[in-house]
């Protein structure tokens, strides 16, 4: 039986590329989304990926959605926490709502989804969790104290959960993508985008497919002894 992968934020950008790459690698894939029903339906029909809508910042919604997915598709073997938002502002202008929304979705969503699947993974003695962080969690970024804090929290969360899951056959890793050619980045003002690319030693953006290949590796049997790590895919933007 094929292993089942659940990808949050899985119908656009990096998430969509992850879903497609996992399908090509032979996994069954289910995608979460929140917002654009028409876009999600089109993605589902085009790529033959079942899609389910819920807010990852809502623990009850995560629990109910996971139960429905398990009843329809079987146990969740692989979880990719990709869902995330930005609400950029300099800290002296950032509102409490902008802070809370990003923390609740980008970090809280990671907790909610892992909390939802971790007990079953422990019982079955197998699991693969990949949490999508960001280069800005490592390097910082002006105007993104909320996002950088949330994504840095994801890395700490990943390390701690990796320690908890290692003896139960569960690996937990993070990927920290650099700036990637998605609709979100394409919306950046051209002069700012140029300055971003100029700051990348590789002199280009990542493609979503390059990030997705990292996920495919980390969930594979070949990566079964890798846990608690953060894989940076950033073209040399930030070297730890």
PyMOL commands that set and color helices and strands:
alter all, ss='L'
color gray80, all
select helices_A, chain A and resi 13-24+37-47+59-73+91-93+96-124+135-139+145-168+183-186+190-198+208-219+221-223
alter helices_A, ss='H'
color red, helices_A
select strands_A, chain A and resi 4-7+28-33+50-53+78-81+127-132+170-177+230-233
alter strands_A, ss='S'
color yellow, strands_A
deselect
rebuild
show_as cartoon
